[in-house]
Amino acid sequence: MSRDSSAASAKAIFVVAVVAAVLVSAVLAPVAYDYGTAAQSDGTVSVITVSGTISSTTVDGISEDLRDARTNESIKAVVLKVDSGGGAVAPSERLYLEVLRTAEQMPVVASVQGVGASGAYYGMLPADEIFVLSSTQVGSVGVIGSGGTVPVPDSVIRSGPDKAQPTTDQRERTVESLKRQFVGRVMEHRGDKLSLSREEVAYAKTYLGPEATQNGYADQIGSLPTAIDRAAELAGMENYDVARQEPPNSFGVVLLASQTENGTQIYKRSDRTNGLVPVTRPLMVDEVPHYDPEVAANASA
């Protein structure tokens, strides 16, 4: 075997080894346990992260964590670790329903780290208590939708005049209906604590932590550990463990590259095309580079 072929084989083995390490870490990283005392544990508080844009993908993961909490006999309470400015309407409602279902079975406490607004605030409404920091912003009880009517080309055949072309009035009615639902659920879950009227809630303002605790959007100023302690107290636990559910980490590791005339080209999987595309900008922290054995073999040759 030549020196060049040996080096190529070594590169291929290295790429596979890195992939294996990342895959293992992606499986193991999401759950970490804290063991606070040597005494017999009364149960576990599950800390579930709600961060970034509320989308179908993020809610899929959060929903799975909440289902695990409901079906795990050792978990007695849940803390939602929130840092999100909201997102799409349907995923936000899904999050709300999953949290509501969980709160019907065990104590749920929300701890807002930075922002808990719009869809994120909607999602944590069923929590027994909401903890915020002095710098936290919560609220924005409202909906944003696009308006106007986009002309449909004459070549498009439609089964009805409103198909794929809702009018501005129809869009406004949809947004108004969604707003009433959002405001209604705020009043349902927080109404007895709010010092604001329904109309004032509908203004969709955001409030800093101290003001939020005064007007009833939140309950207390406190850190995440304080929220965890409170959740354990509500569950009747003196000695307890903490299981932290975190999103998988990609570690920014490059898994696939090939040599071109202009240097090294890096590839990643495209969500839009479900295929490989060249990386033309730095990878975001939640983007996992893609590994393909056939392309890796060519890249290592």
N, C-alpha and C positions, 0 to 999 in steps of 0.2 A: 504494500500500500504506500502511495506517495505521501510526501509531507503535506501537500495541498489537500489531498483527499482525507487525511487524518484530521487536519484542522477543520475541514467542513463537517466531518462526523462529530467532532467535539462541539461545534457550534450547534448542530442539530440536537445533540443530547442536552446541551445547556438550555436551549429554548424549551424542550419538553419538560425539563426539570423545573424551570421557572413556572411553566403553566401548571404543573402539578402542585407546586407550593401555593400558588395563588388560588387554585380551586379549593384546596384544603382549607386555606385561611378564610375563603368566602363562606364556607360551610360552618366553620367554628367561630368566626368572629362575632356574629350577631348576638350571642348570649354570653353575658358575664355575670358571675355570682359574687355577691359581697356577703361575707360571713362576719357579722358584727360581734357576736359573743360566743363563748364556749358553752353557754347554757343550751338546753334543749329548745329547738326552734318551734314556735307555735305555727309557723307557716311562712309564706313568701309574699313579698310585694313585687309585682311585675312592673317595671318602668318601661313604657312603650313610647318610642320617639315619633313625634309628628312634626316633620320639618320640611321646608321647601314648598314648592307649589303643590297644592292638592290636586292630584290627577288620578286617573283610573289605576295607573301602575302603583303609585304610592299607597293608595287606599287598599289595593289588593294585599300588599304586605302588612299594613296595619291591621286589616281585618283578620288576617291569618294569626297575627300575634294575639289579638283579642279573643279569637276562638280558642287558641291554645290556653289562654288564661282561664276561660270559662270551663274548659274540660280538664284542667289540671287540678287535682284535688289539693295539692300543696299550696296553690296560689289563692290567697284570701283577699287580696286587694290589688288595684291597678292605679298607677300614676301615669298620666299622660304628660310627657315632656314636650312642650309645644314651642315651636319657633317657626311660624308660617304666616304669611300675609294673605292666605286663601288660595283660591283656584277655581276650577270649573264647578258649575252648580250641581250636576248629577253626582260626581264623586264626593262633594261636600255633604250632600244629603245621605249618601251611603255611609260616610264616616259617622254622621250623626246617629243613624240607625244602629250601627254596630256598637257605638259607645252606649246608646240607650239600652240595648239588649244586655250589655255587660253590667251596666249600673243597676239593672233589675236583679242581678244575681250576687253582686258584691260591691263594696265601696269603691268609687272611682273619684280620684282627685286630679285636677289639672294643675300643672306648674308651667307658667308661661315664662320662657327664658328671655325672649327679646320682643317678638311680635306674636300676637294671637288675634288676628283680625279676619273679618269677612268669613270665608268658608271655614277657616280654622276655628274661629269663635263659634260658628254654627256647630261644628263637630264636637266641641267640648261642652256644649250647653247641658247635657244630661249629667255632668259630673256633680258629685255632692258638694264639692267646694272648689273654687278657683283661686290659686295662689299666683301672685304677680311680684315683680321687682319694681322698685321705684322708677326705673328707666323703661319698664315694659309699656307697650302700647297695645290696647285691646279695643274691640268694637268694630266699626265699619259695617254696621248691620244694614246691608243693602245689596243690590244686584246691578251689574253693568251689562248692557246688551247693545249690539250694533243696531243702528236705525237705517232708514232709507230703503229704497227698492232698487235692486240691480236688474237692469233690463235683461230679458232672456232672448237669445238670438232666434230669429225666425226659423232657423233650421231645426230647433228643438221642438219636439212634439210632446205636449203635456196632456194629461187626462183631465185636468181641471184648471181654471184660471189662476188659482192660488198655489198650484203645485210648484215647489222650488222657488216661489217668489212671494213670500209674505209681505204684506204692505206695512208701512210705518205704523199704522194704527194697530195692526196685529202684533207687531213686535213690542209696541208699548204696552199692550194688554198682557202679553206674556211676562214682561219684566215686572209689571205691577203685580201680577198674580204671584210671582216668585218672591217679590218683596214682602207681600202680605203674609206669605207662609213663613218666611224667615223671621219677621217681626213677631208674628204670632207665637212662634216657638220660643223666642226670647222672653215674651211675656209669660208663657206657660211655665218655663223653668226658672226664671229670675224675677217674675212679676212681684212676688211678695218681698223682695229685697231691693227693688228699684225705687229710686226717688224721682225717676224720670217718667214722663207720660209716654203713651204709645207713640204719639206724634213725634216727640223728641227722640225716641229710639230710632224712628224711621228717618231722621236726619242723616243717619249713617256716619256720625262722627267717631273718631278714635280718641281714646283717653289714656293719659299716662297712669301708671300704677296707683299713686295716691288718690287721684280723682276717681279712678275706676272703683276703688274700694269704698269711696264715699257715696257714689251714685248707684252702687249695687251691681255694676258689671263684673266685679270680682269680689272676693271675700276677705282676703288678708294679704299683707305684704310678707313675703317669705321666700326663702331659697328652695331649691329642689330637695335637699335633705329634710327641711321642715315639712314639705308636702308629703314626703315619704313617711315621716313619723306620724303625720296626721292620718294618712291612709291606714297605717298599721293600727292606730288608736281606734279608728272607726270600725276596723275589723276585729277589735278586741285582742290584739296581739301585743304582748310585752317584749318577747324575744322573737325576732324574725330575721329572715334572710331577704336579700334584694337581688332580683334577676333583672338585668338591664338588657332590653331588646334594642339593639342598634342596627341601622341599615348596614348591609355588607360593604366592606371597603375594597376599592379597586387598587389602592396603593400607587396608582399612577405608573404601574409597571408596563413597559413596552413588550408585547409578546410576539409581534410579527413585523419583520422588516425585510427588505430586499435591496440589493445593490443595483443602482442604475448608473447611467453615464454621468449624471449630475450629483451622484452621491447615494446616500441611504434614503429609501422611501419607506415610510411607516404607514400601515394600514389599520383600519378599524372597521367594525361591523356597522352598517347603516341601518337605523330603524326604519327609514323610509323605503329602502330598496331591499332590505333583508340580505344584502350582499356586502362585499368588501369595497371600501372606498379609500382613496389616499387621504391622509391627515394633512390638512393645510393650515391648521391653527393648533395651539396647545390644547391638549385634551382637558375637558372639564373633570372635576373630581368624581362625578358619578358616571363617567363614561368608561366602560370596560373594553380595552383593546381586544381584538378578536384573534384567536389562534386557529389556523387551518393547516392540517398536516401536509396537504399537497403543496400549498404555497410555501410553507415553511421548508419543505424539502427542496423546492426550487431556489428559495432564498439562501439555503445553506450550501448549495452546490458550487 
